[in-house]
């Protein structure tokens, strides 16, 4: 015990950038020291063990797909090539990587759905075959084309959907949230095969400098922070930076408005969970995973409510194009609700519940405010927001 105390004091004095918490192992009564860094930075033999380049690639691919859905120059085949094959991007570094977006869309080990995946395919086909040919036409009920008001112009399908918005907001849940809360933070990834024993015994992944479990946690981290300029920064939780059309953008919006401090909560949980993996404390790891699941799911709930309410406000002001833009975003976030996780491995809304809501929203020209108001109330009640 004397040696242990001496070591503890030595670390406390010299490593001022770190702080520690103690816990007791489930396997024995030996106190286990868990060192939580101030940054998301983990080293083995002086070399970083953090890697999530594949996640950064996919997030950048989503950005380019979004840009393509704002233009009238892409065919269905070209859009499918980007979405499904991970090829055909103007940024050559995104081609030939073996990464694609569709393969990680509604494809988690705990909650994937091929039926939902197909809904994204249908949106691409609708855009290419119906919106693009009518690009310069005036849109109206049942007619695709361009819709303009005093605030903006948008291109919509026959039901008023602005597909770049329905698609990418659906991906925020369908890829971003789903891959984090229903895949990489799940036992079906973290504890698959021999990963628990390997992590406990320090067995690395092939020729890499990390264990498989460490890497899976980092991949979850990457789906949120993969486009940050410096994702390991200590101040990332309180004042995050970076751009993108995916989850992190709206995570920041929620931190700046709906729930100040949520960014710090999630960032700290990622650090603590990763430190717990290094120490082999899987109880603490799972507790931090649940914090992340619940709080990232709230981002979807908050934004669904914001955009549904935004639609009604903008229609009330007589700005149909602006209202349809907001409702398209709301449609995507409602679609994303099925990918949430309440910390008990259940979504806040099931796929069938989500599909029922989407059916009521299907035709923007005839959607009823009473239905949207009911949805807002249900979402707020389920999430406690």
QUIRASUL-V821475 format. One record per backbone hydrogen bond with DSSP energy under -1.0 kcal/mol. CO is the residue of the C=O (numbers start at 1). NH is the residue of the N-H. If there is no record, write none. Layout:
co: {CO CO}
nh: {NH NH}
//
This chain:
co: {1 2 3 4 5 6 7 8 9 10 11 14 15 19 21 23 30 32 34 36 39 42 44 47 52 53 54 55 56 57 58 59 60 61 62 63 64 65 67 68 75 76 77 78 79 80 81 83 90 91 92 101 102 106 108 113 114 117 118 119 120 121 122 123 124 125 126 126 127 132 134 137 140 143 145 146 147 152 154 156 157 158 159 161 162 162 163 164 165 166 167 168 170 171 171 172 173 174 175 176 177 178 179 180 182 183 186 186 187 192 194 195 196 197 198 199 204 205 210 211 212 213 214 215 216 217 218 219 221 221 222 225 230 232 233 235 246 247 248 249 250 251 252 254 259 261 262 263 264 265 266 267 268 269 270 271 272 273 274 275 276 281 282 283 284 285 286 287 288 289 290 291 292 293 294 297 298 299 300 301 302 303 304 305 306 307 308 309 310 311 312 313 314 315 319 320 321 322 323 324 325 326 327 328 329 330 331 332 334 336 337 346 350 351 352 353 354 355 356 357 363 363 368 369 370 371 372 373 374 375 376 377 378 379 380 380}
nh: {5 6 7 8 9 10 11 12 13 14 15 16 18 36 34 32 25 23 21 19 41 49 47 44 56 57 58 59 60 61 62 63 64 65 66 67 68 69 70 71 79 80 81 82 83 84 87 102 92 94 95 104 105 113 112 117 118 121 122 123 124 125 126 127 128 129 130 131 132 135 137 146 143 140 156 139 154 149 147 145 160 142 364 157 165 166 167 168 169 170 171 172 174 175 176 177 178 106 179 180 181 182 184 185 110 186 189 190 191 195 198 199 200 201 203 202 206 208 205 215 216 217 218 219 220 221 222 223 224 225 226 228 233 40 236 239 249 251 252 253 254 255 256 259 262 265 266 267 268 269 270 271 272 273 274 275 276 277 278 279 281 285 286 287 288 289 290 291 292 293 294 295 296 297 298 301 302 303 304 305 306 307 308 309 310 311 312 313 314 315 316 317 319 318 323 324 325 326 327 328 329 330 331 332 333 334 335 336 337 339 340 342 354 355 356 357 358 359 360 361 366 367 372 373 374 375 376 377 378 379 380 381 382 383 384 385}
//
